[in-house]
Amino acid sequence: MSIVDEFLQANNAYAAHFQKGDLPLPPARKVAVLACMDARLDPARILGLEEGDAHIIRNAGGRAADALRSLVISEQLLGTNTIVILHHTDCGMLTFTDDTIHEKVKKELSADADHIAFLPFKDLEQSVRDDIAFLRSSPLIPQSIEIRGFIYDVRTGKLQAVE
C-alpha cells in the first residue's frame, strides 16, 4: 500500500467519527502560530491547541518573511491579534547557506533558483529575534498585534521564550 493509500484509509477512519464540521472560520483563540515544517514538530500538540483554535502556518525554518502573506490574511480578514513564532533546536536551516542550495539546485535540477532567498540562519535565537523584528517593523502588521517567539527543544519537548 502506498503512503497516499494509507492516508486515504486513515482519513476514512477520521471522517467516520468527525463532529467538528460546524467550527467557525476565524480561529477561536485569535492566534496565528508560525512554525517550522520539521516533521518532529506538532505545533497544535506542543501548544495544547484543538481544531478551530488557531491558524498554524508552516514553512522551512518558520520564517516570517516567507509567511507574511498568510499572517496579513490571518489578522486583517480573520481577526487574529497574536502571533507566535516557533523555531526549534536541531533545525535543518542551520546547515546550509543560500549559496549552497543555489548551487545544488543548479547541479541537481539544471535550474536557476538564485532569485529565491531560502532564509537559512546560523544562530537559532537570533533567527527568532530577527523574525520578531521583521514583523514588528512591517507596515502590514499592526503595532497592536502581540508577537512572541519561542524555541522548541526537539529532545525535551519544552519551549524556551526568546526576547
trRosetta pair geometry for C-beta under 8 A, 3 or more apart (Angstrom, degrees):
i j d omega theta_ij theta_ji phi_ij phi_ji
1 5 4.5 -123 -172 90 90 130
1 6 5.8 112 128 -57 117 82
1 9 7.7 -1 -178 -14 147 140
2 5 4.6 100 54 5 76 101
2 6 7.1 -133 100 -4 44 85
3 6 5.4 -50 -152 33 36 116
3 7 6.6 42 148 -23 65 100
4 7 5.4 -46 -151 31 37 116
4 8 6.6 38 150 -19 65 101
5 8 5.6 -50 -149 35 35 112
5 9 6.4 37 151 -19 65 104
6 9 5.7 -54 -149 37 31 112
6 10 6.3 32 152 -18 65 107
7 10 5.7 -56 -148 39 30 111
7 11 6.2 32 153 -22 65 106
8 11 5.6 -51 -145 35 31 113
8 12 6.6 38 154 -23 62 100
9 12 5.8 -48 -153 28 31 113
9 13 6.9 29 150 -14 61 103
10 13 5.8 -57 -156 37 36 111
10 14 6.2 36 148 -20 68 107
11 14 5.3 -53 -143 39 36 114
11 15 5.9 33 159 -18 70 108
12 15 6.0 -55 -140 39 26 108
12 16 6.5 39 155 -33 60 103
13 16 5.8 -48 -153 20 29 118
13 17 7.6 -5 161 9 58 103
14 17 7.0 -90 -169 48 29 86
14 18 6.2 50 145 -62 70 102
15 18 5.0 -30 -140 -9 40 127
18 21 6.6 77 139 -43 107 96
20 23 5.3 13 170 -30 89 113
20 51 5.2 72 151 90 162 140
20 52 6.7 -139 -177 -28 121 123
23 28 7.8 -85 -159 -39 101 111
23 51 6.3 -124 -52 130 165 98
23 52 3.8 -123 -155 -94 138 128
24 28 7.3 113 52 -71 105 81
24 52 7.2 89 47 -152 62 111
25 78 6.6 -115 132 -126 93 106
26 30 7.5 8 161 -93 107 69
26 78 4.6 169 -114 -172 78 78
26 79 4.8 16 -148 39 137 120
26 80 7.8 -170 -164 -50 91 67
27 30 6.2 169 89 -72 92 23
27 31 6.4 -100 116 46 140 53
27 32 7.5 157 21 -73 154 60
27 52 6.7 155 -136 169 57 43
27 53 5.9 21 -170 130 97 27
27 54 4.8 70 -166 -110 145 23
27 55 5.4 -114 -40 -29 141 71
27 74 7.8 2 5 -156 123 99
27 78 6.7 65 4 148 80 118
27 79 7.8 -160 45 77 72 90
27 80 6.2 28 47 -83 119 98
28 52 5.3 44 -11 139 113 91
28 53 5.3 -54 54 -114 100 45
29 49 7.1 -101 10 -122 151 102
29 53 4.5 25 -4 -176 118 80
29 54 5.3 -32 58 -66 117 85
30 79 5.9 -73 -123 128 95 90
30 80 5.1 153 -177 -129 58 48
30 81 4.9 6 154 21 120 89
30 82 6.4 87 115 17 82 93
31 53 7.5 -10 48 146 103 81
31 54 4.6 -33 80 -119 90 109
31 55 7.4 -153 106 33 48 73
31 80 5.8 117 -106 -149 8 107
31 81 7.7 -51 -81 56 54 57
31 82 4.4 -29 -111 76 85 106
31 83 7.4 163 -162 -88 70 24
31 84 6.2 24 179 -6 118 107
32 54 6.6 160 -101 -175 25 89
32 55 4.3 -16 -116 66 79 112
32 57 6.1 17 180 -4 102 116
32 70 7.6 159 -161 130 137 94
32 71 5.8 153 115 -121 160 73
32 74 4.3 61 -78 151 137 161
32 75 7.2 -76 -11 -51 136 79
32 80 4.7 63 -27 166 94 169
32 82 7.3 177 27 91 63 56
32 83 5.2 -17 69 -111 97 73
32 84 7.4 -176 91 27 47 70
33 43 5.1 154 129 172 143 140
33 47 6.6 -139 -99 -3 151 162
33 49 7.6 -127 -15 -25 147 159
33 54 5.4 48 -8 147 105 138
33 55 6.9 179 26 88 65 57
33 56 5.1 -14 66 -112 106 64
33 57 6.9 173 85 26 50 71
33 83 7.9 156 -92 -162 26 52
33 84 4.7 -18 -113 67 73 106
33 86 6.1 12 -177 -4 97 125
34 57 4.9 -22 -106 73 68 105
34 58 7.8 160 -160 -85 47 35
34 59 7.9 -22 -167 23 89 94
34 62 5.3 120 139 -171 81 88
34 64 6.4 59 147 -91 167 67
34 67 5.1 159 -129 84 121 170
34 71 7.0 -18 -68 -76 124 115
34 83 6.4 14 -6 -175 111 98
34 84 7.0 -180 26 87 68 51
34 85 5.1 -18 69 -111 108 62
34 86 6.6 168 85 23 52 76
34 131 7.5 -155 101 169 141 140
35 41 5.8 -159 168 136 128 145
35 43 4.4 -150 -21 -72 161 130
35 56 6.6 -23 22 -165 117 88
35 57 7.3 141 24 77 65 53
35 58 5.3 -27 77 -103 82 82
35 62 4.8 -53 -170 -104 20 120
35 85 8.0 157 -78 -166 48 39
35 86 4.0 -15 -102 71 88 114
35 87 8.0 -175 -142 -73 55 29
36 41 6.0 106 70 16 89 153
36 58 6.8 20 125 -153 17 86
36 59 7.4 -67 -131 78 40 43
36 60 6.9 17 -149 -162 80 25
36 61 5.5 -19 -109 -131 98 6
36 62 4.1 -68 -52 -29 61 97
36 86 7.1 -114 5 105 75 79
36 87 6.2 75 -34 -132 115 51
36 88 5.7 -105 29 16 137 107
36 91 6.2 -125 -112 -127 164 114
36 93 7.5 -128 -122 -11 125 124
37 58 4.5 111 -88 157 71 109
37 59 5.9 -27 -36 -168 108 9
37 60 5.7 -38 23 -74 117 47
37 62 7.8 -178 -17 -58 57 66
38 41 5.0 77 77 3 94 105
38 88 6.1 -103 41 53 151 141
38 91 6.7 -106 -57 -121 140 73
38 92 7.1 162 -93 4 103 102
38 154 7.6 -77 136 -92 145 132
40 88 7.4 178 84 147 109 159
40 154 4.9 36 128 -141 144 117
41 46 6.7 -26 -161 -31 80 140
41 86 7.2 144 -163 132 143 122
41 88 5.9 -140 -70 -47 125 154
41 152 6.2 100 -113 84 110 156
41 154 7.5 -78 -64 -99 79 94
42 45 4.1 28 105 25 116 115
42 46 6.2 155 81 -22 62 87
43 46 5.5 -56 -139 37 31 114
43 47 6.0 2 170 4 68 115
43 49 7.2 -1 126 31 78 131
43 56 5.1 158 74 -136 137 119
43 58 7.5 -156 -12 -76 134 107
43 86 6.0 143 -114 61 107 162
44 47 6.5 -75 -144 51 21 92
44 48 8.0 -104 168 76 54 8
44 49 4.2 -101 -144 71 71 100
44 50 7.2 108 -171 -80 115 16
44 53 7.6 125 -135 52 95 123
44 54 7.6 -179 -103 52 80 113
44 56 6.4 -62 -53 -68 89 147
45 48 7.6 34 -167 -71 28 33
45 49 7.9 -78 -40 42 22 73
46 86 7.3 120 95 -153 150 148
46 152 6.1 -32 -147 -120 150 137
46 157 7.3 -158 -120 -167 85 77
46 159 7.1 109 171 -59 109 109
47 54 7.6 -10 99 16 143 159
47 84 7.3 109 -105 105 148 164
47 86 8.0 -98 -50 -79 120 147
49 53 4.2 -155 -158 75 93 143
49 54 5.1 -57 -141 17 148 117
49 56 7.7 163 90 -62 154 114
50 53 5.2 104 54 -27 62 120
54 80 7.9 73 -145 -114 69 122
55 70 7.3 179 159 161 135 105
55 74 4.7 -113 27 -120 164 126
55 78 7.1 99 -52 96 130 146
55 80 6.3 -74 14 -61 119 146
57 67 4.9 104 141 -148 136 127
57 70 4.7 146 -120 114 136 146
57 71 6.9 -88 4 -62 169 75
57 74 7.5 -93 -43 -45 129 143
58 62 7.1 -48 -138 -94 55 73
59 62 6.5 140 59 -94 72 25
59 63 6.0 -74 91 39 120 80
59 66 4.6 -150 122 115 164 134
59 67 5.8 -155 4 -62 131 96
60 63 7.1 -4 86 3 63 109
60 66 7.5 3 50 74 75 177
60 92 7.5 -69 -158 79 97 111
60 93 6.3 137 157 -76 88 109
60 118 7.2 -37 96 -175 142 83
60 119 7.4 139 95 67 97 104
61 66 7.7 103 65 18 102 142
61 87 6.9 -7 -176 -121 62 99
61 91 6.5 85 -112 175 67 134
61 93 3.9 66 -89 -65 109 158
61 119 5.8 -153 62 110 154 106
61 120 7.1 -160 -75 -110 146 40
61 121 6.9 124 -148 5 134 106
61 127 7.0 -104 -176 180 110 141
62 67 7.8 -14 -171 -24 47 141
62 85 6.3 127 145 -168 118 76
62 86 5.7 -130 -140 75 160 59
62 87 5.2 -152 56 -85 131 64
62 88 7.9 105 -5 -4 136 84
62 131 7.4 -13 119 -99 85 170
63 66 4.4 70 83 13 103 111
63 67 6.7 161 92 -5 53 96
63 93 7.9 158 -49 -127 110 159
63 119 4.4 38 -110 138 167 153
63 127 7.8 -76 -99 -177 82 106
63 131 6.3 -147 -146 -98 49 119
64 67 5.7 -75 -142 49 32 101
64 68 6.5 63 158 -65 69 79
64 71 7.4 2 -154 -22 79 154
64 85 6.7 -40 -64 -106 104 125
64 131 3.9 143 -13 -156 118 91
64 132 7.8 174 -44 -49 153 24
64 134 4.8 154 87 82 135 129
64 135 5.2 -107 -162 -50 146 99
65 68 6.1 -14 -152 -27 31 113
65 117 7.5 -27 111 94 144 128
65 119 6.3 -177 55 -97 120 140
65 131 7.8 -116 -16 -118 72 79
65 134 6.0 -82 -59 -179 83 155
66 119 6.2 -114 -36 6 116 157
67 70 5.1 -58 -170 47 75 112
67 71 5.5 76 131 -27 91 104
68 71 5.6 -60 -144 39 31 111
68 72 6.3 33 159 -22 67 104
68 135 7.9 -172 -105 -101 85 79
68 138 6.8 -167 -133 -134 120 159
68 140 6.4 71 -177 83 108 145
69 72 6.0 -56 -152 32 27 110
69 73 6.7 23 153 -14 62 107
70 73 5.8 -56 -150 38 33 110
70 74 6.1 39 151 -25 67 107
71 74 5.4 -50 -145 34 32 117
71 75 6.4 20 161 -9 66 107
71 83 6.3 22 -141 -108 120 132
71 135 7.2 -84 151 -123 164 117
71 140 7.9 101 94 120 101 110
71 141 6.6 -16 133 -91 124 110
72 75 6.2 -62 -146 43 27 100
72 76 5.5 5 168 -1 68 121
72 140 5.0 -46 -94 167 118 117
72 141 7.3 -106 -87 -73 72 68
73 76 6.4 -61 -122 50 21 96
73 77 5.2 -25 -168 28 62 121
73 78 6.8 37 143 2 69 109
74 77 7.5 -21 -68 52 5 81
74 78 5.4 -59 -152 56 41 116
74 80 4.5 -7 150 17 97 135
75 78 7.4 -6 -28 56 8 72
75 79 7.5 -14 -154 177 36 2
75 80 5.1 -78 -88 64 58 87
75 81 7.3 105 -130 -83 90 38
75 83 8.0 -42 -63 -57 117 106
75 141 6.9 113 12 -129 166 68
75 142 7.0 -169 163 15 142 101
75 145 6.3 -41 -118 -92 141 132
80 83 7.3 85 137 -69 126 69
80 145 7.8 43 117 -131 83 109
81 144 7.0 -51 -153 126 97 96
81 145 6.0 -152 -167 -119 48 64
81 146 6.7 49 137 16 76 90
82 145 6.8 165 -95 -170 24 74
82 146 4.5 -16 -114 66 82 102
82 147 7.6 172 -161 -78 55 35
82 148 7.4 -4 -172 9 101 102
83 135 6.3 -121 82 180 158 163
83 141 7.5 -35 -16 -148 148 133
83 145 6.0 34 -5 161 103 120
83 146 7.2 -178 28 92 62 54
83 147 4.8 -5 64 -112 103 77
83 148 7.5 171 89 28 57 59
84 148 5.4 -15 -114 69 70 93
84 149 7.6 155 -165 -92 52 31
84 150 6.9 -3 -176 9 96 111
85 128 5.8 150 111 -145 125 82
85 131 5.1 148 -140 106 154 133
85 132 6.3 -125 14 -65 148 78
85 135 7.9 -162 -56 -4 126 143
85 147 7.1 31 -15 -177 106 89
85 148 7.1 -162 25 97 77 44
85 149 4.2 -16 65 -111 111 81
85 150 6.9 163 86 26 62 62
86 149 7.9 -171 -68 -153 34 55
86 150 5.5 -7 -110 68 67 99
86 152 5.8 31 -174 -23 97 116
86 159 7.9 -63 -128 -122 96 111
87 91 6.4 -40 -178 -60 92 152
87 124 6.1 176 128 -168 133 85
87 127 5.7 116 -101 96 164 117
87 128 5.1 -126 14 -71 128 96
87 131 7.8 155 -44 12 117 145
87 149 7.5 12 7 -172 99 99
87 150 7.4 -179 36 93 64 49
87 151 5.4 -29 81 -108 87 70
87 152 7.3 -172 95 19 35 79
88 91 5.5 130 75 -68 74 99
88 151 6.3 137 -108 -167 28 66
88 152 4.2 -31 -104 65 92 91
88 153 7.3 175 -156 -79 78 14
88 154 5.5 75 170 -48 120 97
89 124 6.9 18 -102 -139 52 165
89 151 6.5 77 -47 167 74 108
89 152 7.2 -120 6 95 77 52
89 153 5.0 28 2 -128 132 55
89 154 5.2 -133 68 11 92 89
89 155 6.9 -48 82 2 142 92
90 94 8.0 -115 -161 33 19 133
90 154 5.2 -77 42 34 121 138
90 155 7.8 103 -13 -35 133 93
91 94 5.2 103 77 -9 84 100
91 124 6.6 139 19 -110 124 105
92 95 5.4 -55 -163 22 53 121
92 96 7.7 6 161 6 78 103
93 96 7.6 -80 -151 43 34 83
93 119 7.2 -28 -150 109 128 74
93 120 4.8 -174 -174 -131 75 66
93 121 5.7 33 134 27 110 80
93 127 7.4 103 108 -126 133 161
94 120 7.2 160 -81 -173 17 95
94 121 6.5 -36 -91 82 63 69
94 122 6.7 98 -143 -127 74 31
94 124 6.7 -28 -77 -66 127 89
95 120 7.7 -108 53 -148 46 130
96 100 4.6 -127 -161 74 94 130
96 101 5.5 81 148 -44 139 96
96 118 7.7 -27 101 105 116 145
96 120 5.4 -136 81 -96 71 159
97 100 4.9 99 51 4 75 98
97 101 7.4 -155 88 2 41 84
97 120 5.9 -135 -114 63 30 142
98 101 6.2 -65 -150 44 32 101
98 102 5.9 34 155 -23 69 110
98 117 6.4 -43 -107 -140 135 56
98 118 5.4 166 -107 30 74 99
98 120 6.6 -158 -46 20 63 106
99 102 5.7 -56 -143 37 28 113
99 103 6.3 26 159 -17 64 107
100 103 5.9 -56 -149 38 30 109
100 104 6.3 32 153 -21 64 107
101 104 5.3 -49 -142 36 37 115
101 105 6.3 40 157 -21 67 102
101 113 7.2 -65 130 91 91 135
101 118 5.2 33 62 -22 154 165
101 120 7.7 154 -10 -33 128 128
102 105 6.0 -55 -151 35 28 110
102 106 6.6 29 151 -18 62 106
102 113 5.7 -148 -121 77 66 87
102 114 5.2 63 -145 -91 129 66
102 116 7.9 173 -91 59 88 87
103 106 5.6 -54 -150 36 34 113
103 107 6.2 27 156 -15 68 110
104 107 5.8 -60 -145 42 29 107
104 108 5.6 5 168 0 69 117
105 108 6.4 -61 -125 50 23 95
105 109 5.2 -31 -169 35 63 119
105 111 5.7 -68 160 74 98 89
105 112 7.5 108 114 -132 116 13
105 113 4.2 10 94 10 168 125
106 109 7.4 -51 -91 57 7 76
106 110 7.0 36 -172 -116 46 26
106 111 7.0 -128 -100 65 41 40
106 112 6.6 34 -93 -95 89 55
106 113 7.7 -129 -47 21 70 83
107 110 7.9 -17 174 -64 8 52
112 115 7.4 62 132 -2 94 91
113 116 4.8 -37 176 26 88 119
121 124 7.1 127 106 -88 123 36
121 126 6.9 -171 -177 85 126 94
121 127 3.9 120 105 -83 176 118
121 130 7.4 -172 -111 32 135 146
122 126 7.9 -2 73 59 69 130
123 126 3.7 41 97 23 119 119
123 127 6.5 173 87 -24 61 80
124 127 5.7 -50 -151 24 29 113
124 128 7.2 25 153 -14 61 99
124 151 6.0 70 148 -118 117 134
125 128 5.9 -54 -160 33 38 109
125 129 6.5 35 147 -15 69 106
125 151 6.7 -59 -89 -45 67 138
125 162 5.4 -180 -149 -128 80 124
126 129 5.3 -53 -146 41 40 113
126 130 6.0 45 153 -25 70 103
127 130 5.6 -49 -144 34 30 114
127 131 6.5 28 155 -17 62 105
128 131 5.9 -57 -150 37 31 108
128 132 6.4 32 152 -18 65 105
128 149 3.9 135 176 168 109 135
128 150 7.2 -169 -137 42 145 15
128 151 6.4 -101 -43 -59 146 86
128 162 4.1 70 102 81 145 159
129 132 5.7 -54 -148 37 32 111
129 133 6.2 30 154 -17 66 108
129 149 7.0 -159 -69 66 40 165
129 162 6.3 -116 -55 152 75 117
129 163 7.9 19 -98 103 98 33
130 133 5.8 -57 -146 40 29 110
130 134 6.2 36 152 -26 64 105
131 134 5.4 -45 -143 31 33 116
131 135 6.6 27 159 -13 63 104
131 149 6.7 134 74 -105 105 130
132 135 6.1 -62 -154 40 29 104
132 136 6.1 23 155 -15 67 112
132 147 5.4 147 -141 132 83 122
132 148 7.9 -2 -108 -145 120 10
132 149 4.9 -89 -56 -33 119 130
132 162 7.6 -163 -22 104 137 104
133 136 5.7 -57 -139 42 30 108
133 137 6.0 18 164 -10 66 114
134 137 6.3 -70 -148 43 21 101
134 138 6.4 34 153 -41 61 105
135 138 5.5 -44 -146 13 34 119
135 141 4.9 0 -176 33 80 170
135 145 7.7 -90 155 95 115 132
135 147 5.3 162 95 -118 134 154
136 141 7.2 -77 -90 90 22 127
136 143 7.6 58 -155 -119 73 67
136 147 6.1 -132 -63 40 89 150
138 141 4.6 65 76 14 111 99
141 145 5.5 -80 175 36 93 147
141 147 7.7 46 158 -63 142 130
142 145 5.3 117 70 -19 78 95
148 161 7.1 -54 -176 -139 104 96
149 161 7.3 101 84 -165 59 57
149 162 4.3 -53 105 65 107 105
149 163 7.9 178 56 -75 101 20
150 159 4.6 -15 -173 -166 135 107
150 160 6.4 144 -160 70 74 43
150 161 5.8 -45 -101 -102 80 42
150 162 6.2 176 -98 6 22 89
151 159 7.2 142 72 -157 42 56
151 160 4.7 -16 58 58 95 101
151 162 6.0 82 -20 -43 93 117
152 157 7.7 -23 -172 -156 92 30
152 158 7.6 170 -150 90 55 32
152 159 5.7 -29 -96 -98 66 69
153 156 4.4 13 102 41 128 95
153 157 6.8 -36 78 19 84 17
153 158 5.1 8 34 56 117 77
153 159 7.7 -152 5 -77 80 22
153 160 6.9 71 -36 -14 101 105
